Amino acid sequence: MNPEGVGRLFAAAYEDLDAKSPEVPRDVAYVPKDGPLPEMYEPVESPVENILHPKVKHNPLLKYPRVESYQPIGTVADFPFVLMTSTVAEHWCGGSSTRNIQWLNELIPEPVIEIPESLGRKLNVKTGDWVKVSSARGELTVKAVVTPRMQTLKVNGNEVTIVWMPYNWGYKGLSTGPSVNHLTIDAVDPGAGTQETKACLVNVVKAHEAAAKTSGPRGRRT
């Protein structure tokens, strides 16, 4: 929605003048930094080329890395999978408050990585096995969940494997766990300033088998 009361594809500057005071604009439409028309660019770390602009993979107005030694960029040769992140319903945002609530910790006690069944077979990983997830910026070890709801995609003729992790964990609270932000990239959209935390490259390797199941009490401990 824009000042004139309708949506626009062409986001040129627009001044809505006050009828009582024509010299005073009531509002000025926002013009994206990369131009008046929305364009599709690949993230900084992407396993495929930009099919719309073969010579321009990502947004030319993006200034990244800002400090090269602190903001390394991974390549698909070393990090072949795309990491997607999001929250879970049982925990809120970074989990700083919800991870201190016992019954929420019972429902979702720790971070995991969800991987497609095809990747599970390739890595010889079953649900509950530990895997090491790494990017150009860091690495962490979590349990795997092998699930059919994660599917590989065909993009520009290439098979792209996507894995998923929640971003609700950290080093404090009743429930602690490694933060996925050790992996994500802090490149941002030059217009909105939104980080590309839902699209970066990682590698996943098997760490060790799941621990043997033991019998014992279940439920909340008092």
C-alpha positions as CSV (number, residue, x, y, z in Angstrom):
1,M,0.0,0.0,0.0
2,N,1.3,3.4,-0.9
3,P,0.4,7.1,-0.1
4,E,-2.1,7.3,-2.9
5,G,-4.0,4.4,-1.5
6,V,-3.1,1.7,-4.0
7,G,-0.3,-0.8,-4.5
8,R,2.3,-0.2,-7.1
9,L,4.9,-2.4,-8.9
10,F,6.9,0.7,-10.0
11,A,8.1,2.3,-6.8
12,A,8.9,5.8,-8.0
13,A,8.9,8.7,-5.6
14,Y,5.5,10.0,-4.9
15,E,4.4,13.1,-3.0
16,D,0.8,13.2,-1.7
17,L,0.1,16.9,-1.3
18,D,-2.3,18.1,1.4
19,A,-5.3,19.8,-0.3
20,K,-5.4,22.5,2.4
21,S,-1.7,23.2,2.2
22,P,-0.5,22.1,-1.2
23,E,3.1,23.2,-0.5
24,V,3.3,20.6,2.3
25,P,3.6,16.9,1.2
26,R,1.7,14.5,3.6
27,D,3.9,11.5,2.7
28,V,6.7,10.5,0.4
29,A,6.8,7.0,-1.1
30,Y,9.8,4.9,-0.4
31,V,12.0,4.0,-3.3
32,P,14.2,0.9,-2.9
33,K,17.9,1.5,-3.0
34,D,18.4,-0.9,-5.9
35,G,15.8,0.8,-8.2
36,P,12.0,1.3,-8.7
37,L,11.3,-2.2,-9.9
38,P,11.7,-5.3,-7.8
39,E,14.4,-7.6,-9.0
40,M,15.4,-11.2,-8.1
41,Y,19.0,-11.9,-7.0
42,E,20.5,-14.9,-5.5
43,P,21.8,-14.8,-1.9
44,V,25.5,-14.2,-1.4
45,E,25.9,-17.9,-0.8
46,S,23.9,-19.8,-3.4
47,P,24.4,-23.2,-5.1
48,V,23.0,-21.9,-8.4
49,E,23.5,-19.0,-10.8
50,N,21.1,-16.1,-11.2
51,I,19.1,-17.3,-14.3
52,L,17.6,-13.8,-14.8
53,H,21.0,-12.0,-14.7
54,P,23.7,-14.6,-15.6
55,K,26.5,-12.0,-15.0
56,V,25.1,-10.5,-11.8
57,K,24.5,-13.3,-9.2
58,H,23.6,-11.1,-6.2
59,N,22.5,-7.6,-5.6
60,P,25.1,-5.2,-7.0
61,L,24.4,-2.7,-4.3
62,L,25.2,-5.2,-1.5
63,K,28.5,-4.3,0.1
64,Y,29.8,-7.6,1.4
65,P,32.0,-8.7,3.0
66,R,32.5,-5.5,4.9
67,V,35.4,-6.9,6.9
68,E,36.7,-9.9,4.8
69,S,38.6,-11.6,7.7
70,Y,35.5,-11.7,9.8
71,Q,32.9,-12.4,7.1
72,P,34.1,-15.3,5.0
73,I,31.9,-16.5,2.1
74,G,31.5,-20.2,1.5
75,T,31.4,-22.0,-1.8
76,V,29.2,-24.9,-3.0
77,A,32.3,-27.0,-3.5
78,D,33.0,-27.0,0.3
79,F,29.4,-26.4,1.6
80,P,27.0,-28.2,-0.8
81,F,23.7,-27.8,1.1
82,V,21.4,-24.8,1.7
83,L,20.6,-24.0,5.3
84,M,17.1,-22.7,6.1
85,T,16.3,-21.4,9.6
86,S,13.1,-20.5,11.4
87,T,11.4,-20.6,14.8
88,V,9.4,-23.4,16.4
89,A,5.9,-22.9,17.8
90,E,7.0,-24.0,21.3
91,H,9.7,-21.4,21.7
92,W,9.7,-17.7,21.1
93,C,12.3,-15.8,19.1
94,G,15.8,-16.6,20.5
95,G,14.2,-18.6,23.3
96,S,15.6,-16.6,26.1
97,S,12.3,-16.7,28.0
98,T,10.6,-19.8,26.7
99,R,13.7,-22.1,27.3
100,N,13.2,-21.4,31.0
101,I,9.7,-22.9,31.0
102,Q,9.8,-26.6,31.9
103,W,6.8,-27.9,30.0
104,L,8.0,-26.1,26.8
105,N,11.4,-27.7,27.2
106,E,9.7,-31.1,27.5
107,L,8.0,-30.6,24.1
108,I,11.1,-29.3,22.3
109,P,14.2,-29.9,24.6
110,E,17.0,-29.2,22.2
111,P,18.0,-27.9,18.7
112,V,18.1,-30.4,15.8
113,I,18.7,-30.4,12.1
114,E,16.1,-31.7,9.8
115,I,17.4,-33.4,6.7
116,P,15.7,-35.1,3.7
117,E,15.6,-38.9,3.6
118,S,17.8,-38.9,0.5
119,L,20.5,-37.1,2.4
120,G,20.1,-39.4,5.4
121,R,20.7,-42.4,3.2
122,K,23.7,-40.7,1.6
123,L,25.3,-39.9,4.9
124,N,24.2,-43.1,6.6
125,V,22.4,-41.0,9.2
126,K,19.2,-42.0,11.1
127,T,17.0,-39.8,13.3
128,G,18.8,-39.4,16.6
129,D,22.3,-39.6,15.2
130,W,24.7,-36.8,15.8
131,V,25.9,-34.7,12.9
132,K,28.4,-31.9,12.5
133,V,27.0,-28.9,10.6
134,S,29.6,-26.4,9.3
135,S,29.7,-23.2,7.3
136,A,32.5,-20.8,6.3
137,R,31.9,-19.1,9.7
138,G,31.6,-21.9,12.2
139,E,30.4,-25.3,13.1
140,L,28.2,-27.1,15.6
141,T,27.0,-30.6,16.5
142,V,23.3,-31.5,16.9
143,K,21.0,-34.5,16.5
144,A,19.5,-35.2,13.1
145,V,15.9,-35.6,12.3
146,V,15.5,-37.5,9.0
147,T,12.1,-36.6,7.6
148,P,10.1,-36.8,4.3
149,R,8.8,-33.2,4.8
150,M,12.3,-32.0,3.7
151,Q,12.6,-32.5,0.0
152,T,15.4,-31.8,-2.5
153,L,14.6,-29.3,-5.2
154,K,15.4,-28.9,-8.9
155,V,16.8,-25.4,-9.5
156,N,18.2,-24.4,-12.9
157,G,18.7,-28.1,-13.7
158,N,20.6,-28.7,-10.5
159,E,19.6,-30.8,-7.5
160,V,19.6,-28.6,-4.4
161,T,19.4,-30.1,-0.9
162,I,17.9,-28.0,1.8
163,V,18.3,-28.6,5.5
164,W,16.6,-26.8,8.4
165,M,17.5,-25.7,11.9
166,P,15.6,-23.6,14.5
167,Y,17.2,-20.4,15.8
168,N,15.7,-20.7,19.4
169,W,18.8,-21.8,21.3
170,G,21.8,-20.4,23.1
171,Y,24.1,-21.0,26.0
172,K,21.8,-19.9,28.9
173,G,18.6,-21.2,30.4
174,L,17.1,-24.5,31.6
175,S,17.5,-25.8,28.0
176,T,20.7,-24.9,26.3
177,G,22.1,-25.7,22.9
178,P,24.3,-24.4,20.1
179,S,23.1,-21.3,18.3
180,V,22.5,-21.6,14.6
181,N,23.9,-18.1,14.3
182,H,27.4,-19.5,14.4
183,L,26.6,-20.8,10.9
184,T,24.4,-18.1,9.3
185,I,25.7,-15.2,7.2
186,D,25.1,-11.5,8.0
187,A,24.8,-10.2,4.5
188,V,21.7,-8.1,4.2
189,D,19.3,-6.9,1.6
190,P,20.4,-3.4,0.8
191,G,16.8,-2.1,0.7
192,A,15.2,-3.6,3.8
193,G,18.4,-4.5,5.7
194,T,17.1,-8.1,6.3
195,Q,19.8,-10.7,6.9
196,E,20.1,-13.7,4.7
197,T,19.8,-16.0,7.7
198,K,17.4,-18.2,5.8
199,A,19.7,-18.9,2.9
200,C,23.3,-19.8,3.4
201,L,25.6,-22.8,2.5
202,V,26.6,-25.5,4.9
203,N,28.0,-29.0,5.0
204,V,26.6,-31.9,7.0
205,V,28.6,-34.9,8.1
206,K,27.9,-37.7,10.5
207,A,29.5,-37.3,13.9
208,H,28.5,-40.5,15.7
209,E,25.6,-42.8,16.2
210,A,22.6,-42.1,18.5
211,A,23.1,-43.0,22.1
212,A,21.6,-46.3,23.2
213,K,18.1,-46.0,24.6
214,T,17.8,-46.6,28.4
215,S,14.7,-47.3,30.4
216,G,13.7,-44.9,33.1
217,P,11.1,-42.4,34.3
218,R,9.5,-40.1,31.7
219,G,7.8,-36.8,32.2
220,R,8.6,-33.8,34.3
221,R,10.9,-34.2,37.2
222,T,10.1,-32.4,40.4
